Amino acid sequence: MQQMLRKALLPVLAAGAFATALPAVAADIYAPRAPRAAVAVPVMPVGPLTVEQAIQVAYRIGVVQVKNTHFDGDEWEIEGRDAYGKWIQVDVDARTGEVRNVDRSII
C-alpha cells in the first residue's frame, strides 16, 4: 500500500514542483527586444518655414487634427487635437523648425 502511494504521490509532487518553477524558468530564457531604430527626422531648411512645414513638425509631436495656425513674428503656433481628442498647441521656431513649447490639455 505504501509503495503504491509513493508511486502515485511522486508524480503529483514533481508536477507541483515543476509548475511552481515554470515562471522562474520562463524568466531565465527571456530574450530582450532589439533596440528601437532611430526615427528619421527630415532636416528642416534654415530660413523661414512655411505653414506646411510647421504643421509637419507639429504632426511629429502628436497633433493629428489642426484647428488653427498663427504666425507670431518668429514662431508658428499650431493648435489642434491629439490622438486622444485633447487640445494641444505646438510652438515652432519659424527659422530653424525647432519646437519651442508644447502645451497640452489636462482635461
DABEL-V589191 format. One record per residue. N is the residue number from 0. RES is the residue in three letters. SS is DSSP state (H for helix, E for strand, C for the rest). PHI is phi in degrees with one decimal (* if undefined). PSI is psi in whole degrees, -180 to 180 (999 if undefined). Layout:
BEGIN
n = (N | N)
res = (RES | RES)
ss = (SS | SS)
phi = (PHI | PHI)
psi = (PSI | PSI)
END
This chain:
BEGIN
n = (0 | 1 | 2 | 3 | 4 | 5 | 6 | 7 | 8 | 9 | 10 | 11 | 12 | 13 | 14 | 15 | 16 | 17 | 18 | 19 | 20 | 21 | 22 | 23 | 24 | 25 | 26 | 27 | 28 | 29 | 30 | 31 | 32 | 33 | 34 | 35 | 36 | 37 | 38 | 39 | 40 | 41 | 42 | 43 | 44 | 45 | 46 | 47 | 48 | 49 | 50 | 51 | 52 | 53 | 54 | 55 | 56 | 57 | 58 | 59 | 60 | 61 | 62 | 63 | 64 | 65 | 66 | 67 | 68 | 69 | 70 | 71 | 72 | 73 | 74 | 75 | 76 | 77 | 78 | 79 | 80 | 81 | 82 | 83 | 84 | 85 | 86 | 87 | 88 | 89 | 90 | 91 | 92 | 93 | 94 | 95 | 96 | 97 | 98 | 99 | 100 | 101 | 102 | 103 | 104 | 105 | 106)
res = (MET | GLN | GLN | MET | LEU | ARG | LYS | ALA | LEU | LEU | PRO | VAL | LEU | ALA | ALA | GLY | ALA | PHE | ALA | THR | ALA | LEU | PRO | ALA | VAL | ALA | ALA | ASP | ILE | TYR | ALA | PRO | ARG | ALA | PRO | ARG | ALA | ALA | VAL | ALA | VAL | PRO | VAL | MET | PRO | VAL | GLY | PRO | LEU | THR | VAL | GLU | GLN | ALA | ILE | GLN | VAL | ALA | TYR | ARG | ILE | GLY | VAL | VAL | GLN | VAL | LYS | ASN | THR | HIS | PHE | ASP | GLY | ASP | GLU | TRP | GLU | ILE | GLU | GLY | ARG | ASP | ALA | TYR | GLY | LYS | TRP | ILE | GLN | VAL | ASP | VAL | ASP | ALA | ARG | THR | GLY | GLU | VAL | ARG | ASN | VAL | ASP | ARG | SER | ILE | ILE)
ss = (C | H | H | H | H | H | H | H | H | H | H | H | H | H | H | H | H | H | H | H | H | H | H | H | H | H | H | H | C | C | C | C | C | C | C | C | C | C | C | C | C | C | C | C | C | C | C | C | C | C | H | H | H | H | H | H | H | H | H | H | H | C | C | C | E | E | E | E | E | E | E | C | C | C | E | E | E | E | E | E | E | C | C | C | C | C | E | E | E | E | E | E | E | C | C | C | C | C | E | E | E | E | E | E | C | C | C)
phi = (* | -66.2 | -64.0 | -67.7 | -64.3 | -63.9 | -64.9 | -82.6 | -80.2 | -60.1 | -63.5 | -66.3 | -65.5 | -64.2 | -65.3 | -65.0 | -65.6 | -65.8 | -66.3 | -76.0 | -87.5 | -59.4 | -60.7 | -67.3 | -67.0 | -62.9 | -68.4 | -71.0 | -102.7 | -66.0 | -100.0 | -66.2 | -71.3 | -69.8 | -64.1 | -65.8 | -76.0 | -65.2 | -78.9 | -76.2 | -106.2 | -63.3 | -74.7 | -85.0 | -69.0 | -79.9 | 139.3 | -65.5 | -81.6 | -81.3 | -62.8 | -64.3 | -67.7 | -64.3 | -65.3 | -62.6 | -63.5 | -64.0 | -60.6 | -67.5 | -81.1 | 140.1 | -72.2 | -113.5 | -140.3 | -85.9 | -102.3 | -155.0 | -128.1 | -147.3 | -99.1 | -118.2 | 77.0 | -122.6 | -150.0 | -97.2 | -108.5 | -108.8 | -111.9 | -178.8 | -121.9 | -93.4 | -64.7 | -94.1 | 83.7 | -89.9 | -67.5 | -146.5 | -126.9 | -120.1 | -100.6 | -116.9 | -61.5 | -73.2 | -93.7 | -105.9 | 84.3 | -74.9 | -79.5 | -90.2 | -157.0 | -131.9 | -110.1 | -123.7 | -71.9 | -99.7 | -99.1)
psi = (-45 | -37 | -42 | -38 | -39 | -43 | -34 | -34 | -33 | -48 | -35 | -44 | -40 | -41 | -40 | -42 | -40 | -40 | -36 | -27 | -13 | -45 | -37 | -38 | -41 | -37 | -31 | -28 | 17 | 129 | 121 | 153 | 154 | 147 | 149 | 144 | 148 | 138 | 126 | 116 | 123 | 142 | 127 | 139 | 147 | 127 | -178 | 129 | 145 | 166 | -35 | -40 | -40 | -39 | -38 | -39 | -44 | -37 | -40 | -24 | -28 | -1 | 129 | -19 | 116 | 127 | -35 | 145 | 147 | 131 | 123 | 60 | -67 | 7 | 153 | 136 | 116 | 118 | 145 | -153 | 149 | -172 | -21 | 2 | 8 | 151 | 141 | 140 | 131 | 126 | 122 | 128 | 126 | -18 | -42 | -19 | 6 | 141 | 120 | -38 | 148 | 121 | 131 | 147 | 138 | 1 | 999)
END
